[in-house]
Amino acid sequence: MQVAGPPEEPREGGPPGQAAAGSPVQAPQGGTGAPGAALAAQDTPAAQGAPAAQGAPAAQGAQGAPASAAELARPAKCGGVPQLKLTMVASGLDQPTYVAGPPGDPSRLLVLEKTGVVRLIKGGAVQQAPFLDVRSRVFFPAPNAEGGLLGLAFHPDYAKNGRFWLHYSSAPRGNVVIEEWKRAAQGGDSAHPEPVRSLVDVKHGAWNHVGGMLAFGKDGYLYAAIGDSARSPSPAADLTSKLGKILRIDVDQPGKAPAGNMTSGDPMIWDYGLRNPWRFSFDRLTGDMYIGDVGQKSWEEILVERPGQGRNDYGWEAMEGAHCYPPGATCKPRGVPPVVEHPRSEAGSIVGGYVYRGAKIPCLRGRYLYADYVTGRFFSFVWDGKAATDPVELTSALNPNGLPSSFGEDAAGEVYVVMFNTGRVYRLDPG
């Protein structure tokens, strides 16, 4: 993930670190002509520094009764573009890269800043004291380089055990680090200043294609995305390398491969053949995994994987999306094709999002939301188990004021959008 502006131009087979289309977390470099860039999102008192309620209450069904799992699972039958708005919940952040809510705690959100600070939003206000400061551990060579503090995952039983994990880049030469940390004993507003242990510390060798996502699957294992470092040839298909992969880790026994991982090569590998899977997520109801893989030259793609169906080859760098790579080449198609792809005329750096399972916006329930960092567009579709159906673009409804670089989810399943280039976090609300 980069924090510096639109992704760089695609590499043409140059040395590691040469300009390449990377993740959306680069420092701003000016306007990009994103649709709606001149339109203001729905600014609320929180945007002016006053508290605003964070997180949704327990999902409510008819007459205020708690919504059942069946109700939350039922896709809403709404036609066209739903009435939506973006409600600002935080501003003035320093290059935010991700936002997430602790399980079971709708009153708090944690926001990652690229430089290595974890900010706490509590009761609708950004707290002055950081939840955690790891700036001494995080390293990236320049403001517009990929790298930094990129990913966060809470243990499913975080409310009781306080365990969480961070994904960041460190010196020398951008090693990719995944570490376990723990909430401080004196409450939920800070963390211990030193990590519990390291799970991954792998030489990356470049500042492009770091990946950065962490999330727990319904199987209780931690999944982690690492990009391919923009090398040519790519290590994405090399099963001895963690680069260009999604890893699957038993956090209680990190030295032991979970059953179902690759049986040859690196024991942490779950999926391979990925270029830069900047953001993936799990549908909290079904367990399906949705992966946004940033393209190289012509195509941006979304992949969907059913629970337990790992050990997939997603084709890079023989394939870009469903097409032979490089463009114009002939090849025997390899790997699992995307369920959705966008040509560069529509998207330039895809940002994977979430399947909406909240209670506030019934018309979005069961719909996967994602975006593009270069154009500022928001897209959605419904996965029916076999194909992506009912595509609806949401850009006009959201009127984004900024470039979406990441999504997040709170304890109640409400969805948030991070605008890296403006230092703001928004919540999707009904319009």
C-alpha positions in Angstrom: 0.0 0.0 0.0 1.4 3.4 -0.8 0.6 6.7 0.6 1.4 9.2 -2.0 -1.0 9.8 -4.9 -2.1 7.8 -7.9 -0.2 4.6 -8.6 2.9 5.0 -10.7 2.9 4.1 -14.4 3.2 0.4 -15.2 6.7 -1.0 -15.3 7.9 -2.5 -18.5 10.1 -5.2 -17.1 12.7 -3.0 -15.4 14.6 -3.6 -12.2 13.0 -4.0 -8.8 11.5 -0.7 -7.6 11.0 0.7 -11.0 7.7 2.6 -11.4 4.8 0.3 -11.5 1.0 0.3 -10.9 0.9 -0.4 -7.2 -1.4 0.0 -4.3 -3.6 3.0 -3.6 -1.5 4.2 -0.6 0.8 6.7 -2.1 1.1 10.3 -1.0 -1.1 12.8 -2.9 0.3 14.2 -6.1 -2.5 16.5 -7.1 -5.9 16.0 -8.7 -6.8 13.0 -10.8 -10.1 14.0 -12.3 -12.1 11.6 -10.1 -15.8 11.7 -10.7 -17.4 13.9 -8.0 -14.1 15.2 -6.8 -15.5 18.7 -6.5 -18.6 17.6 -4.7 -18.6 17.6 -0.9 -19.6 14.5 1.0 -22.2 14.8 3.8 -20.2 16.6 6.5 -21.7 16.1 10.0 -20.9 17.6 13.4 -18.1 15.0 13.6 -16.5 16.8 10.7 -16.5 20.0 12.7 -14.9 18.4 15.8 -18.2 17.6 17.7 -18.9 14.1 18.9 -21.0 11.9 16.6 -22.2 8.4 17.3 -19.9 5.8 16.1 -20.8 2.3 14.9 -24.4 1.0 14.6 -26.4 -0.3 17.4 -27.5 -3.9 17.4 -29.2 -4.7 14.1 -32.9 -4.0 14.4 -35.7 -5.8 12.7 -39.5 -5.1 12.6 -40.9 -3.0 15.5 -37.3 -2.5 16.9 -36.7 -6.2 17.6 -33.2 -7.5 17.0 -32.8 -8.5 13.4 -32.4 -12.2 12.9 -29.5 -13.8 10.9 -32.0 -14.6 8.2 -33.1 -11.0 7.9 -29.5 -9.8 7.6 -28.8 -12.4 5.0 -31.8 -11.6 2.9 -30.8 -9.5 -0.1 -32.9 -6.4 -0.4 -35.0 -6.2 -3.5 -34.4 -2.6 -4.5 -34.0 -1.4 -8.0 -31.5 1.1 -9.4 -29.1 3.2 -7.3 -30.0 3.3 -3.6 -30.2 6.5 -1.6 -26.8 6.8 0.1 -24.5 9.4 1.6 -21.0 9.5 3.0 -21.0 10.8 6.6 -17.6 12.1 7.8 -16.5 10.5 11.1 -12.9 11.7 11.2 -10.7 14.3 9.6 -7.2 15.7 9.9 -5.6 12.2 9.9 -2.1 11.8 8.6 -2.3 9.6 5.5 -4.9 7.0 6.8 -4.6 3.6 5.3 -7.2 1.4 7.0 -10.1 1.6 9.6 -11.6 -1.3 11.6 -13.9 -1.7 14.6 -13.0 -4.1 17.4 -15.4 -7.1 17.6 -18.2 -6.6 20.1 -17.4 -2.9 20.6 -19.5 -0.6 18.5 -18.2 2.5 20.3 -14.6 2.3 19.0 -12.8 2.4 15.7 -9.1 2.2 15.1 -7.5 4.0 12.1 -4.0 3.3 10.8 -1.8 6.1 9.6 0.9 5.2 7.1 3.7 6.6 9.2 3.0 4.1 12.0 0.4 5.6 14.4 -2.8 3.8 15.3 -5.5 6.3 16.1 -8.5 5.7 18.3 -12.0 7.1 17.5 -14.1 6.8 20.6 -17.7 8.0 21.0 -17.4 9.8 17.6 -14.2 11.7 18.4 -10.5 11.1 17.5 -8.7 10.8 20.7 -5.6 12.9 21.2 -3.5 10.0 22.6 -2.7 7.3 20.0 -3.8 3.8 20.7 -0.3 2.7 19.6 2.7 4.4 18.1 5.0 2.2 16.1 6.8 4.9 14.0 10.2 3.6 15.2 9.5 0.3 13.6 7.8 1.3 10.4 9.9 2.4 7.4 9.4 3.5 3.8 12.0 5.5 1.9 10.0 8.5 0.6 6.5 10.0 1.1 5.4 8.7 -2.3 6.7 5.2 -1.8 4.6 2.2 -1.0 5.0 0.7 2.4 4.2 1.9 5.9 1.6 0.7 8.4 -1.0 -1.0 6.2 -3.0 -3.8 7.9 -4.8 -4.6 11.2 -6.8 -7.6 12.3 -8.5 -8.2 15.7 -8.7 -11.7 17.2 -12.3 -12.9 17.0 -12.3 -13.0 20.8 -10.6 -9.6 21.1 -13.1 -8.3 23.7 -11.8 -10.9 26.1 -8.1 -11.5 25.1 -7.1 -8.1 23.6 -5.0 -9.7 20.8 -4.5 -8.0 17.5 -2.0 -8.1 14.5 -0.3 -5.4 12.4 1.0 -5.6 8.9 3.8 -3.1 8.0 7.0 -2.5 6.1 10.3 -2.2 7.9 14.0 -1.6 7.2 16.1 -2.8 5.6 14.7 -2.6 2.0 11.1 -2.9 3.0 10.8 -6.2 4.8 7.1 -7.2 5.2 6.4 -7.7 8.9 3.3 -9.3 10.5 3.3 -9.1 14.3 1.0 -9.9 17.2 0.3 -7.1 19.7 -2.0 -6.8 22.7 -4.3 -4.3 24.2 -3.1 -2.7 27.5 -4.5 -4.1 30.6 -5.8 -0.8 31.8 -8.7 -0.7 29.4 -9.5 -0.5 25.7 -7.9 2.8 24.8 -4.2 1.8 24.4 -2.0 -1.1 23.5 1.2 -2.4 25.0 4.2 -0.6 23.4 6.1 -3.8 22.4 4.9 -6.6 20.2 4.1 -10.1 21.6 5.8 -11.9 18.7 6.5 -11.9 15.0 4.7 -14.2 12.7 6.2 -13.0 9.3 9.4 -11.0 8.5 10.1 -11.6 4.9 12.5 -9.7 2.6 10.5 -7.8 0.0 13.3 -6.1 -1.9 11.2 -3.2 -3.3 8.7 -0.6 -2.4 6.0 -1.6 -4.9 3.3 -4.2 -4.4 3.5 -4.6 -0.6 -0.1 -5.9 -0.2 -1.1 -5.1 3.3 -4.4 -6.7 4.3 -5.0 -8.9 7.4 -8.3 -10.6 8.3 -9.6 -13.6 10.2 -11.7 -16.1 8.3 -14.7 -18.0 9.7 -12.3 -20.9 10.2 -10.4 -19.0 12.9 -7.2 -18.6 10.9 -5.5 -15.3 10.1 -5.2 -14.5 6.4 -2.5 -12.0 5.1 -1.9 -10.5 1.7 1.6 -9.8 0.4 2.3 -8.3 -3.1 4.9 -9.6 -5.6 7.3 -6.6 -5.1 7.0 -5.6 -8.8 9.8 -7.9 -9.8 10.2 -9.3 -13.3 9.8 -12.2 -13.5 7.2 -12.1 -10.7 7.6 -14.5 -7.8 3.8 -14.8 -7.6 3.8 -18.4 -9.0 6.9 -19.4 -6.9 5.7 -21.6 -4.1 8.9 -21.2 -2.1 8.2 -17.4 -1.8 5.6 -15.6 0.3 5.5 -12.8 -2.3 2.4 -12.5 -4.5 0.4 -14.7 -2.1 -2.4 -14.9 0.4 -1.1 -16.6 3.5 -3.1 -18.5 6.1 -1.7 -18.6 9.6 -2.6 -20.4 12.9 -1.9 -17.6 15.3 -1.7 -20.0 18.2 0.8 -22.2 16.4 2.4 -20.0 13.7 5.1 -22.5 13.1 2.6 -25.2 12.1 0.8 -25.1 8.7 -3.0 -25.2 9.0 -4.6 -28.2 7.3 -5.6 -27.2 3.8 -2.6 -25.0 3.0 -0.3 -25.8 0.1 1.4 -29.1 0.7 4.6 -28.2 -1.1 6.6 -25.0 -0.9 6.1 -22.4 1.9 3.6 -23.9 4.4 1.9 -20.6 5.0 0.7 -20.2 1.4 -3.1 -20.4 0.9 -3.4 -18.8 -2.6 -0.8 -17.7 -5.2 -0.5 -16.1 -8.6 -1.5 -12.6 -7.2 0.1 -9.3 -8.2 -0.9 -6.9 -5.5 -3.9 -8.0 -3.4 -4.1 -4.7 -1.6 -7.5 -5.3 0.0 -9.5 -8.5 0.6 -12.3 -9.3 3.0 -14.6 -12.0 4.2 -18.4 -11.9 4.0 -19.2 -12.1 7.7 -22.3 -14.2 7.0 -21.1 -16.7 4.3 -17.4 -16.7 4.8 -16.8 -16.0 1.1 -13.5 -14.2 0.5 -13.5 -11.2 -2.0 -10.0 -10.2 -3.3 -9.2 -6.9 -5.1 -6.0 -7.5 -7.1 -4.4 -4.4 -8.6 -3.6 -4.8 -12.3 -0.5 -4.1 -14.2 -1.2 -2.6 -17.6 -4.8 -3.2 -18.8 -7.1 -4.9 -16.3 -8.2 -4.5 -12.6 -9.9 -7.5 -11.1 -12.1 -8.9 -8.3 -11.8 -12.5 -7.3 -14.3 -14.5 -5.1 -13.3 -17.6 -3.2 -15.7 -19.9 -1.4 -14.8 -20.9 2.2 -12.2 -23.6 2.4 -11.5 -23.5 -1.4 -7.9 -22.3 -1.2 -4.7 -23.5 -3.0 -5.8 -21.5 -6.0 -3.6 -20.1 -8.7 -4.9 -16.7 -9.8 -2.7 -16.6 -12.9 -0.3 -13.7 -12.5 2.0 -13.0 -14.3 0.9 -15.3 -17.2 -2.5 -13.7 -17.0 -3.8 -10.2 -16.2 -7.4 -10.7 -15.3 -8.8 -13.2 -17.8 -6.3 -12.1 -20.5 -2.9 -13.3 -21.6 0.0 -11.1 -20.3 1.7 -9.1 -21.7 -1.1 -7.6 -23.9 -1.2 -9.2 -27.4 0.6 -12.3 -26.3 -0.9 -15.8 -26.9 -1.0 -18.3 -24.1 -2.8 -21.2 -22.6 -5.1 -19.7 -20.0 -3.9 -20.3 -16.5 -5.4 -20.0 -13.1 -8.8 -19.0 -11.7 -10.3 -16.1 -13.7 -11.8 -13.0 -11.9 -15.5 -12.7 -11.4 -15.3 -9.0 -12.4 -12.7 -7.1 -14.3 -12.4 -3.5 -15.3 -10.4 -2.1 -18.2 -8.0 0.8 -17.4 -10.6 3.1 -19.0 -12.8 2.4 -16.0 -10.4 1.8 -13.1 -6.6 2.2 -12.5 -6.0 0.8 -9.0 -8.7 -1.4 -7.6 -9.7 -1.2 -3.9 -11.4 -4.3 -2.6 -14.2 -3.6 -0.1 -16.9 -5.5 1.8 -20.2 -7.3 1.5 -22.6 -5.1 3.4 -24.3 -6.9 6.3 -25.3 -4.0 8.4 -28.7 -2.9 9.6 -28.9 0.7 8.5 -29.1 0.3 4.7 -31.4 -2.7 3.7 -31.0 -1.9 0.0 -27.3 -2.8 0.3 -27.6 -6.0 2.3 -25.7 -8.8 0.6 -24.1 -6.5 -2.0 -20.3 -6.3 -2.4 -19.0 -2.7 -2.4 -15.6 -1.8 -3.9 -13.9 1.2 -5.5 -11.0 2.6 -7.6 -8.4 4.9 -6.2 -7.4 6.5 -9.6 -10.9 7.4 -10.9 -12.7 7.7 -7.5 -15.5 5.5 -8.7 -17.6 3.2 -6.5 -18.9 -0.1 -7.8 -21.0 -3.0 -6.5 -22.4 -6.4 -7.4 -24.2 -9.4 -5.8 -22.4 -12.7 -5.8 -25.0 -15.5 -6.3 -22.6 -18.3 -5.6 -21.6 -18.8 -9.2 -21.3 -15.3 -10.8 -21.4 -11.6 -10.1 -24.9 -10.3 -10.8 -26.8 -7.0 -10.7 -23.8 -4.6 -11.1 -24.6 -1.1 -9.8 -22.3 1.9 -9.8 -22.6 3.9 -6.6 -20.4 6.9 -7.5 -23.3 9.4 -8.2 -25.1 8.4 -5.0 -22.0 8.9 -2.8 -20.6 12.0 -4.3 -17.1 11.2 -3.0 -14.9 14.1 -2.0 -11.6 12.4 -2.3 -10.1 9.2 -3.6 -11.1 5.9 -1.8 -8.0 4.0 -0.7 -9.5 1.5 1.7 -12.8 0.3 3.2 -13.4 -0.9 6.7 -16.1 -2.5 8.8 -17.3 -1.9 12.4 -18.6 -4.3 15.0 -22.1 -4.0 13.7 -21.2 -4.6 10.0 -21.5 -1.0 8.9 -19.0 0.0 6.2 -16.5 2.8 6.2 -14.4 4.5 3.5 -10.9 5.8 4.0 -9.8 8.8 1.9 -6.0 8.7 2.0 -5.5 11.8 0.0 -7.7 14.0 2.2 -7.0 12.4 5.6 -10.7 11.6 6.2 -12.8 8.6 7.2 -16.5 8.3 6.2 -19.3 6.0 7.0 -21.8 4.8 4.5 -25.3 5.9 5.6 -28.8 5.9 4.1 -29.4 9.0 2.1 
